[in-house]
């Protein structure tokens, strides 16, 4: 496990403690800050982002390390305080432009959209990260490599910038006076996540909001126009793979249907929402409605509890996956990654109340119960202790046994809602 994965792993319990505090504060204020399925989907997307990061290190860090070694104009020392200070400032400046381009260039929006899909705004939204971002985001940070900032400095300041942004994803903290004028704050970032006309594509700063003030992209939160969250083309799904693919797929279809080659290219380079005139005419899309009903398929309480328990098991497995990242072979990591991603997709289908979701979940939990017990192996673990194997069998066998009852409960719940 590298430094970045180690810090994220250790920070995760802190994230969940802060989420619990936010839940408590919201309850004391009589507010509903969380919807279970939305939070599971957001955190699950964060898990997938971390999984992808394990395999993307060659691109995101490998290219940076090569450029520092072979192309750097200066040799900067990691023992110098000014190097660290200037690195954090420069990283935040470059992040501003990556973030801004992520809203103004469609192919970059296709990756960044994942972070904006939630119709809630809470600390779980902060964990909602893209899986495809590493494909192009590394390009924006090459100036740091060319200037000679060491890899370890780059990794740490990137983490500082990322971890700082966790706390600003909340509605429980109001205006902060002078702080709002200098730094990215909950108020400033609420405006960034809003789909209201007033706030659209504003407030890109990671740590400093000064970049937005300098480059004309700042807007202040207005109490008379409360932020409404999500995207203007709502996801309406708990499938994490579809969350990552939806804009790519929509853009590819527009690219395919465009008659002019120029338009086929512009589909990817123009701002999100732009469509060739001929494509928009032949394949119209519904107009944006800010008063749309939020996506939240109704579920019986028992199914919600089941989903939360299964998600807790998957989070524990994801932690084990990250711990194995530095020692297990690539085939083991890939197989474990596939298991985790497919499990999150199955859980998403289950939380949408889909009948197929119940059948797929039955297959998943049955396999998870039987395979470790019969083989004595688990991903990255050559010899599973008998007690652990029996424990896994008991937990997931009980899960499988509960599914028929949960399915009947869901159907009865749906009939009662009609």
N, C-alpha and C positions, 0 to 999 in steps of 0.2 A: 504494500500500500504506500503510495507516494504522499508527500506532505499535504497536498490539496485534499486527497481522499481522507487522510487521517483527520484533518481539521474538520471537514464536513461531518465525518462520523461522530467526532466528539461534540460537535455543535448541535447535532440532531436532538439529543435530549433537552437541551436548552430551548430549542425551537418549540418543542411540545409543551414544556413548562409554560412558556410565554403564551402559547395558544390556549392552554388551560386557564391562565390568568385573564386573557381576553374574553373567554367564554364566561367566566365568573363576573367580570365587570359588566358585560352586556346583560347578563341575567339580573344583576342588581339594579341596572338602569331600565329594566323592562324591555330590552331590545332583542331582536333575533339576528345575531351576527353570523350564524352558520346554518347551512343545510348539509346534512350528513353526506349525501351522495355527491354534492358539489365539492365538499372538502376532500373526500376520498379520491375523486377524480383529479383534483389539483395536486394533492400530495403524491398520488400515483404517477402523475406526469413528471414530478420532480424526481421520483425514483428512476423512471426511464431515462431522464436526462443524465443522472449519475451513472447509470449503466452504460449509456452511449459514450460518456466521457472516458470510461475505462479503455474503450477500443479506439477512441479518437485522439489519444495522447500523442500518437506519432505525428498527426497533423497539427494539432493545436500547440503542443510543446516542442515536438521534434523539429518542426520547421523553424520555430523561434530560436531554439538552441543552435541550429546550423547557421542561421543568419548572424547570430551574435559571434559565433566562432570564426566565420569566414568573411562577413561583410561589414562588421561594425566599424564605424569611423573613429570611435574612441574606446579606450579601455577604462570602464568605470568600476570602482571598487564597492563591493557589497558591505564593506566595513565603514563606509562614509555615511554620516547622517544626512548630508545634503543630497546624496544619491537617492536615499530612501524617500526623502521628502519630495524631491522633484519627480521621482518615479510615480508616486501616488497622485500628484497633481497632473502629470502628463497622462497617466492612465485614465483618470477621470475625464480629462479633456477628450481623449480618443473615444472613450465610452460614450460621451455625449454625441459624437458624430456617428458612431455605430448605431446608437439608439435612434437618432433622428433619421438616418437612412433606413432603418428598420421600419419606419412609418411612411417613408416617402418613396421607397423603391420596392416594387411588388415582390420580387424574388426574395428580398430580405424580410419583408412582412410575412411571407409564407412560413418562415421560421419563427419570427417573433410573435405572431398572432396567438400562439399557444398561451403566452403569458396573459393575454387580455381576454380570453374566452369566458372566464368565470363571470357570472352575473352577481356574485357576492364580492365584497371587498373586505378581506380579513387577512390574518397572518398566514393562513393556508394558501392564499393567492400568491404570496411571496415565493412559495416553494414550487409554484406551477411554472416549470421551465421547459424550454424547447429541447427536442431531441435532435433536430437537424441544424441548430445554430452553428455548431463547430465547422460545418462545411465551408462557410464564408467569413465568419466573424474574425478569424485569426488574421485576415488581411489587414484589418484596421489597426492592429497593434504592432505591425512590423516596424513602424518608425522607432519604437522603443528598442527593438533589436538592432536596428541600423545605427542608433546612437550609442549602443554598447551597454545598455542596462542588463546586468546578469540575469540568467534564467530564474534563479532563486528569488531575486528581488521582484521580477515580473509576477511570479506565481503568488507571492505573499501580498503584494499590493492589489492584485486582481481579487484575491479572497477578501481583503479588507473592504474593497469597493462593493463586492457582492454581499457580504455579510451585513454591511451598514444598511443596505436597502431592505433588509428583512423587516425592521421595525416600522417602516413608513407605510406598510400595507395594513392600515387599521382605521376604522371610523371611531375608535374609542378615545383618540387623542385629538383635541381641537387645535385652534390656532396657537402658535408659539411666538408671536410677536416678532422681534428682530431676527430670530432664528429662521423664520420662514423667508426672510429677505435674502439670506445668504446660502442656506443649505436646502437640500432636498428634504422635505418634511412630510408628515402624513397629509397635511392640507394640500401641499403642492402636488403630491403624488396621487391623491384622490382625483384631482382635476385631470391628471395625465390619463387615468384609467377610464374616464367618463366618455360616453358617446354623445353627449349634448353638443350642439353646434358650437357653443361658447368655448368648450374645452378641447375640442377635437385636435389631436396632433400638437400638443403643447407639453412643456415641462419635462424635458428629456434628461435632465441632470441626474447623475448617480449619487454623488455626495454633495456637490455644489450646485445650487440653482443659479449661481452667477452666470454660468455659460448661457442659460436661457435668456437671462436679462441682457447679456452682451450681444447675442445673435438673434434677438427678436422673437423668441419662441415661448416667452413666459406668459402665463395667465394666472390670475388670482382666483381662488375658489370663492364663489358667490353664494351666500346663504339663500338668496332668492331664486337660485337655479341649482338645486341639489344635484350632485353627480348621479348619473344612472350608468351602471357598469355593464361590461360585456363588449361585444363587437357589433358592427352594423350589419354583418351577415352572421347571425347567431349559429353556434355550433349545434345545439340541440341534440347532444349525444354524450354518453359517459364512456365512449370507446376511446382510449388514449391513442391508439394508432390512427384513428380517423382524425382526432384532434390535431395530430402532427401533419396529416396528409391533406386535409380538406382544401386549403388554399392552393397547394401545389396541383391538386386534381382539377379544381375549378379553373385555374390558370392554364393548365395543359389543354383542357377542353376548348377554352377560348382560342388558344394558340392553334389548335387543330382546325377549328372552324373558320378562322380568319382567312380571307382570300388573298390578301397581300402579304408578301414576305416581310415587309417592313413592319406590319402590324403584328406578325407572329413574334418578332423580336421585342416590340414595344410592350406587349402583354406583360413581359417580365421586368421591364425597366421603368415603366410608367408608375405613378402612384397607385396604391391599392384602390380598387373600385373602377379604374379605367378599363374600358372595353372598346374594341374596334366597333365603329358605327354599324357595320354590316352584321357583326355577331350580336350586338345588343338588339338590333331590329329582329333578327331571326330567332334569337333565344333570350327573350326578355326575362328579367328577374323582378321579383316583387319589390316595391319601394320600401325603404327603411321606415319602420314604425317604432318610435321611441317608447310607445305605450304598449308594446307587445307583451304577451304573457310570458313570464319566465319559464324556463325548462326545469321542471321538477316533478317527474312522474310520481304519483302518490304510491306509497308502500306501507304495508302493515308494520307496526313497531317491531314485531319479531324478525321480519326480514331485514330491517335496518340494523338491528343488533347483530344478526348473523353476519351481515356485510362488514360491520365494524370489527368483529372478531377475526374474520378471515383476512381483513386488510392488516390487522395487527400482526398476524402470523407472517404475511408477505413482507411487512416492514422488517421483521426480525430476519427473514431470509435475505432480504436485500442488504442488510447490514453485514451478514455473513459473506455475501457475494463480494462486497467492497473489501472485506478483510482478506479474502482469497486472491484479490486482484494482483498482488505482487508475487504470489507463490504458485498458484494453479496454472496448468497449461492452457493454451488458447482454446482447445476443443472443449475442455471442461467449462471454462468461463462462458463460451458461446452457448453451450447447451443450457447452462444455468440461466443465462440472460434470456434465452428463448422461453424457458419455463416461466420466468417471472413476468415477462411482457405478456405472454398469452394468458397467464393467470389474471393479470390486471384487466385484460380485455374481457375475459369471461365474467369477472366480477362486475365490470361495467354493464354488460348485457343483463346480468342478474338484477342490478339496481335499476335498470330500465323496466323491469317487470316482464322481460321477454321470456316466453316459454322455452325457447332454444337455450336461453341462459341457464335455466334449471338443469337441462340435460347436459350441457357442457360442464357445468359446475359439478354434477354428479361424477362425470368422467375424471375431472381434475382431482377432486378430493379422494376418490377411490384409488387413483394411481398414487397420489401422495401418501396414502395410508399403506398400500400394499408393497410398493417397490422397496422402500428402506427395510421393511421387515423381512422380505424374502431374499433380498440381495445382500443385506448388511452394509450397504453403501449409500452415500448421499453425495451430492455435488461437492467435490473437493475433499470429502471425508472417506477414506478407504475402508475404515472399520467402524461402523456405527455401534455404539454400546447397546446391549440387549435392552436395557431399561429405556433408552432413548427411542429405539425402534418400536418397542411396545407402546411407549407414550405417543409417538407420532401416529401409530396405527389407531390407538384409542380415540385420539382427538379427531382425526379425519374420517374414521369410520363412523363416529357419532355425527359428524357433519353430513356425511352421505345419507345416514339414516334420517336426519332431520329434514332433508330436502323435499320428500313427498308431502310432508305436512306443511312445510312452508309454501309449496306450490298451491296446495288447496286453500291455504290462508290468503294467498295473493289473489286467486280467482274469486274467492268470496268477497274480498275487499273491493275488487274491480266491479263486481255485480252490485254491491251496496252503493258504490259511487255513481252508478247510472241513474 
